[in-house]
Amino acid sequence: MSRVITLLHLNEFSLMSLLDIVILAIIIYQLLLLIRGTRNVQMLIGIVFMIIMYFITGSGGIIELKTVHNVLGYILFYIPLAIIVLFQNPIRRALISLGRNPLSRLNITAEEKKSLDEIVLAAASMASKRIGALIILEKSVGLRNFAETGILLDANISYDLLMNIFSPNTPLHDGAVIIGEGKIKAASCYLPLTLNPELSKDFGTRHRAGIGITEETDALAIIISEERGVISLACEGRILEDLDAKGLKELLLEHLQTRPEKVKRRESEIMETADEA
């Protein structure tokens, strides 16, 4: 027993050691949550496999293969750089999550609810008329760099203005509208497109831009398809399609009040309802 304690360094274990383990476990758990259900999981498994192969093919390993061991050693030397490139979106979201104040958005004001009503009404109206639109709602991460790619407005949020912006053949109808701090900040903005190869090929540029901005920031993207007249909501690289006005408003309220458990439960309910239909 004493040898086991010595081997595991349990005699040096202290309260700070416990705190050290708990914090590290939380960080690893949060990172795994960020990549769960994405192609990054397969990449991570591939990297772990190479590390295991490196050790078992080395001198004194289970199967000593010098050439394989040397090649894997060269590859693993560049793995940290590759991880930063391959996992840039999860890393970015993790850093954003760390910098987010969990108490900042427990409730939204009556004025913000009124603005949401205007946005939801405009989205439902445009969907019924098959007018394509992309509306980005800023949260804790500023979107100034994207707003500056379009036409700066700094206008009050209203149904009439949103309908006017996205009316076909008007100067501002292409691109995205960015809303933040209770204002329509800009229109006709350019956004990064998602590179997710698992997305349906039915998604056009508008949907890919809406998903792309949610991969890089914590913004919400309301996407109205002009071909199908369908309202979708994108968040954290995910997209939920075929929403009605009531479902869209409920999801927006839950997202803006930072209640992820309720958001996921509501998303599951909507998806189950869609499957039954």
PAKEKE-855958 format. One record per residue (C-alpha): residue number from 0; z negated, x negated, y negated. Coordinates in Angstrom, 1 decimal. Each point is the difference from the previous one (the first is absolute). Last residue first. Example, Ala and Ser with C-alpha at 12.3 -4.5 7.8 and 13.67 -1.06 7.14 Angstrom:
residues 2
PT zado     c3     c1     c2
PT    1   -7.1  -13.7    1.1
PT    0   -0.7    1.4    3.4
//
This chain:
residues 277
PT zado     c3     c1     c2
PT  276   39.0   45.0  -16.6
PT  275   -2.6   -1.4    2.4
PT  274    1.0   -3.5   -1.0
PT  273   -0.2    0.8   -3.7
PT  272   -3.5    1.4    0.4
PT  271   -1.1   -3.0    2.0
PT  270    1.4   -2.3   -2.8
PT  269   -1.8    2.0   -2.7
PT  268   -3.3   -0.1    1.9
PT  267    0.4   -3.8    0.6
PT  266    0.6   -0.6   -3.7
PT  265   -3.1    2.1   -0.8
PT  264   -2.1   -2.1    2.4
PT  263    1.4   -3.2   -1.4
PT  262   -0.7    1.0   -3.6
PT  261   -3.5    1.2    0.8
PT  260   -0.9   -3.3    1.5
PT  259    1.7   -1.9   -2.9
PT  258   -2.0    1.7   -2.8
PT  257    1.1   -1.9   -3.1
PT  256   -0.1    2.9   -2.4
PT  255    3.7   -0.6   -0.8
PT  254    0.9    0.1    3.7
PT  253   -1.9    3.2    0.6
PT  252    1.4    1.7   -3.1
PT  251    3.6   -1.1    0.8
PT  250   -0.4    1.2    3.6
PT  249   -1.1    3.5   -1.1
PT  248    2.7    0.2   -2.6
PT  247    2.8   -0.9    2.4
PT  246   -1.3    2.5    2.7
PT  245   -0.1    2.8   -2.6
PT  244    3.5   -0.8   -1.4
PT  243    1.6   -0.2    3.5
PT  242    0.4   -3.2    1.9
PT  241    2.9   -0.9    2.2
PT  240   -0.6   -3.6    0.4
PT  239   -3.0   -2.4    0.2
PT  238    0.9   -3.6   -0.6
PT  237   -2.0   -3.2    0.8
PT  236    0.3   -3.3   -1.9
PT  235   -3.5    0.3   -1.5
PT  234    0.9    3.5   -1.4
PT  233    3.2    2.0    0.0
PT  232    0.1    3.7   -0.7
PT  231    3.1    2.1    1.0
PT  230    1.5    3.2   -1.5
PT  229    3.1    1.3    1.7
PT  228    3.1    1.5   -1.7
PT  227    2.2   -1.3    2.9
PT  226    2.7   -2.0   -1.9
PT  225   -1.8   -0.2   -3.3
PT  224   -3.1   -1.5    1.6
PT  223   -3.1    0.1   -2.1
PT  222   -2.3   -3.1    0.2
PT  221   -3.6   -0.1   -1.2
PT  220   -1.2   -3.6    0.1
PT  219   -3.7   -0.9   -0.2
PT  218   -1.1   -3.4   -1.3
PT  217   -2.2   -2.4    1.9
PT  216    2.4   -2.9   -0.6
PT  215    2.6   -2.1    2.0
PT  214    0.5    2.3    2.9
PT  213   -0.2    3.1   -2.2
PT  212    2.8   -1.3   -2.2
PT  211    2.2   -0.4    3.1
PT  210   -0.6    3.5    1.3
PT  209    1.4    1.6   -3.2
PT  208    2.8   -2.6   -0.2
PT  207    1.0    0.8    3.6
PT  206   -0.1    3.7   -0.6
PT  205    2.2   -0.3   -3.1
PT  204    2.4   -2.4    1.7
PT  203    0.7    2.2    2.9
PT  202   -2.0    1.0    3.0
PT  201    2.1    1.4    2.8
PT  200    0.0   -3.4    1.6
PT  199   -3.6    0.7    1.1
PT  198   -2.5   -2.7   -0.7
PT  197   -0.8   -2.5    2.7
PT  196    1.8   -2.8   -1.8
PT  195   -2.6   -0.1   -2.8
PT  194    1.7   -1.9   -2.8
PT  193   -1.3    2.3   -2.7
PT  192    1.9    0.1   -3.3
PT  191   -1.6   -1.4   -3.2
PT  190    0.0    2.4   -2.9
PT  189    2.3    0.4   -3.0
PT  188   -1.1    2.3   -2.8
PT  187    2.0    2.9   -1.5
PT  186   -3.0    1.4   -1.7
PT  185   -3.1   -1.5   -1.6
PT  184   -3.7    0.6   -0.7
PT  183   -0.3    3.7    0.6
PT  182   -3.6    0.2   -1.2
PT  181   -3.4    0.8    1.4
PT  180   -0.9   -3.6    0.6
PT  179    3.0   -0.4    2.3
PT  178    3.3    1.6    0.8
PT  177    3.1   -2.0    0.9
PT  176    3.3    1.9    0.3
PT  175    2.5   -1.5    2.4
PT  174    3.7   -0.9   -0.1
PT  173    2.9    2.1   -1.0
PT  172   -0.6    3.2   -2.0
PT  171   -0.5   -1.9   -3.3
PT  170    3.4    0.5   -1.7
PT  169    0.5    3.6    1.1
PT  168    2.8    0.8    2.6
PT  167   -2.4    1.8    2.3
PT  166   -3.3    1.3   -1.4
PT  165   -2.7   -2.6    0.9
PT  164   -1.2   -0.7   -3.5
PT  163    0.2    3.7   -1.1
PT  162   -2.0    1.3    2.9
PT  161   -2.7   -2.6   -0.6
PT  160   -0.1    0.9   -3.7
PT  159   -0.3    3.7    0.7
PT  158   -2.7   -0.4    2.6
PT  157   -2.1   -2.0   -2.4
PT  156   -1.8   -3.3   -0.1
PT  155   -0.5   -1.3   -3.6
PT  154    2.4   -2.8   -1.0
PT  153   -0.4   -3.8    0.0
PT  152    3.8   -0.3    0.3
PT  151    1.1   -3.5    1.1
PT  150    3.5    0.0    1.4
PT  149    0.3   -2.0    3.2
PT  148   -0.7   -3.5    1.3
PT  147   -3.1   -0.1   -2.2
PT  146   -1.7    2.6    2.2
PT  145    0.3   -2.3    3.0
PT  144   -1.9   -2.8   -1.7
PT  143   -2.5    2.5   -1.4
PT  142   -0.9    1.4    3.4
PT  141   -3.8   -0.7   -0.2
PT  140   -1.9    0.2    3.3
PT  139   -2.9    2.5   -0.1
PT  138    2.2    3.1    0.4
PT  137    3.4    0.6   -1.4
PT  136    1.9    3.1    1.0
PT  135    3.7   -0.6    0.7
PT  134    2.5    2.9   -0.3
PT  133    3.4   -0.3    1.7
PT  132    2.4    2.9   -0.4
PT  131    3.0    1.6    1.6
PT  130    0.9    3.6   -1.2
PT  129    0.4    2.3    3.0
PT  128   -0.8    3.1   -2.1
PT  127   -2.9    1.0    2.2
PT  126   -1.1   -3.7    0.1
PT  125    0.2   -0.3   -3.7
PT  124   -2.3    3.1   -0.5
PT  123   -2.5   -1.3    2.6
PT  122   -0.1   -3.4   -1.7
PT  121   -0.3    1.5   -3.5
PT  120   -2.9    2.2    1.1
PT  119   -1.7   -2.9    1.7
PT  118    0.3   -2.2   -3.1
PT  117   -1.2    2.8   -2.4
PT  116   -2.9    0.8    2.3
PT  115   -0.9   -3.7    0.2
PT  114   -0.1   -0.1   -3.8
PT  113   -2.5    2.9    0.0
PT  112   -2.1   -1.8    2.6
PT  111    0.0   -3.1   -2.2
PT  110   -1.2    2.1   -2.9
PT  109   -2.8    1.6    2.1
PT  108   -1.2   -3.5    0.9
PT  107    0.3   -1.9    3.3
PT  106   -3.0   -0.7    2.2
PT  105   -1.1   -2.9    2.1
PT  104    2.6   -2.3   -1.6
PT  103   -1.7   -3.2   -1.2
PT  102   -2.9    0.0    2.5
PT  101    1.9   -2.0    2.6
PT  100    1.0   -2.7   -2.6
PT   99    3.1   -1.7    1.4
PT   98    0.2   -3.8    0.0
PT   97   -0.5   -0.3    3.7
PT   96    2.6    2.8    0.7
PT   95    2.5   -1.8   -2.2
PT   94   -0.6   -3.2    1.9
PT   93    0.4    1.8    3.3
PT   92    3.2    1.7   -1.2
PT   91    1.5   -3.4   -1.0
PT   90   -0.9   -1.5    3.3
PT   89    1.5    2.9    1.9
PT   88    3.2   -0.3   -2.1
PT   87    0.2   -3.8    0.3
PT   86   -0.4    0.0    3.7
PT   85    3.3   -1.7    0.9
PT   84    0.0   -2.4   -2.9
PT   83   -3.7   -1.0    0.0
PT   82    0.0   -0.2    3.8
PT   81    3.1   -2.3   -0.1
PT   80   -1.8   -2.4   -2.3
PT   79   -3.0   -0.1    2.4
PT   78    2.3   -0.3    3.0
PT   77    1.7   -3.2   -1.3
PT   76   -2.1   -2.4    2.1
PT   75    0.2    2.5    2.8
PT   74    3.7   -0.8    0.4
PT   73   -0.5   -3.8    0.2
PT   72   -2.8    0.5    2.6
PT   71    2.1    2.4    2.0
PT   70    2.7   -2.6    0.3
PT   69   -2.6   -2.7    1.1
PT   68   -1.6    2.3    2.6
PT   67    3.4    1.1    1.4
PT   66    1.0   -3.7    0.3
PT   65   -3.3   -1.1    1.5
PT   64   -0.4    2.7    2.6
PT   63   -3.4   -0.3    1.6
PT   62   -0.8    3.3    1.8
PT   61   -3.7    1.0   -0.1
PT   60   -0.8   -2.3   -2.9
PT   59   -1.3   -3.6    0.2
PT   58    2.7   -1.3   -2.3
PT   57    1.7    3.0   -1.6
PT   56    1.8    2.9    1.6
PT   55   -3.0    2.3    0.1
PT   54   -0.8   -0.6   -3.7
PT   53    3.5    0.6   -1.4
PT   52    0.6    3.0    2.3
PT   51   -3.1    1.7   -1.5
PT   50    1.2   -0.7   -3.6
PT   49    3.5    1.3    0.9
PT   48   -1.4    3.2    1.5
PT   47   -2.2    0.6   -3.1
PT   46    3.1   -0.4   -2.2
PT   45    2.0    2.5    2.1
PT   44   -2.9    2.5    0.0
PT   43   -0.1   -0.2   -3.8
PT   42    3.7    0.6   -0.2
PT   41   -0.4    3.0    2.3
PT   40   -2.8    1.4   -2.2
PT   39    2.1   -0.7   -3.2
PT   38    2.5    2.7    1.3
PT   37   -2.4    2.6   -1.3
PT   36   -2.4    2.4    1.7
PT   35   -3.1   -2.0   -1.0
PT   34    0.8   -2.6   -2.6
PT   33   -2.5    1.1   -2.6
PT   32   -2.6    1.1    2.5
PT   31    0.1   -3.5    1.6
PT   30   -0.6   -1.6   -3.4
PT   29   -3.0    2.4   -0.6
PT   28   -1.5   -0.9    3.4
PT   27    0.5   -3.8   -0.7
PT   26   -1.8    0.3   -3.4
PT   25   -2.8    2.2    1.5
PT   24   -0.5   -2.4    2.8
PT   23   -0.2   -3.0   -2.4
PT   22   -2.6    1.9   -2.1
PT   21   -2.1    0.8    3.1
PT   20    0.2   -3.5    1.4
PT   19   -1.2   -1.6   -3.3
PT   18   -2.7    2.5   -0.4
PT   17   -1.3   -0.8    3.5
PT   16    0.2   -3.7   -0.8
PT   15   -1.9    0.7   -3.2
PT   14   -2.8    1.7    2.0
PT   13   -0.3   -3.1    2.2
PT   12    1.4   -1.4    3.2
PT   11   -0.6   -3.7    0.5
PT   10   -1.8    0.5    3.3
PT    9    2.9    2.2    1.0
PT    8    2.4   -3.1   -0.1
PT    7    2.0    1.7    2.8
PT    6   -0.3   -3.1    2.2
PT    5   -3.7   -0.5   -0.9
PT    4   -0.9    3.6    0.8
PT    3    2.0   -0.2    3.2
PT    2   -1.8   -3.2    0.9
PT    1   -3.4    1.6   -0.7
PT    0    0.9    2.8    2.4
//
